[in-house]
Amino acid sequence: EHRCGIVTFTVDGIDPVLIRSELDAGKVSVWSSDAQLARIDLDARGIDAMVRASVHYLNTIEELDHTVELLERFVVGR
């Protein structure tokens, strides 16, 4: 309940920068990191880039639900 951390994810076939832009339009702040910024982690797993969400214990369930809903609409709508 009081923990927080960075949640990283990818969506097959969708550039993380596009995901970031879509979530930003819905007032959700995330970042995208490419292999140059996370050399050890991404290279080792064969990932070029990923989306990074810094989820904090101050985020509400409604905010998290909103993020998931935006992401789902974007992915399904493609």
Buried (B, 14 or more C-beta within 10 A) or exposed (E): EEEEEEEBEBBEEBBBEBBBEBBEEEEBEBBBBBBEEBEEEBEEEEBEBBBBBEBEEEEEEEBBEBBEEBBEEBBEEE
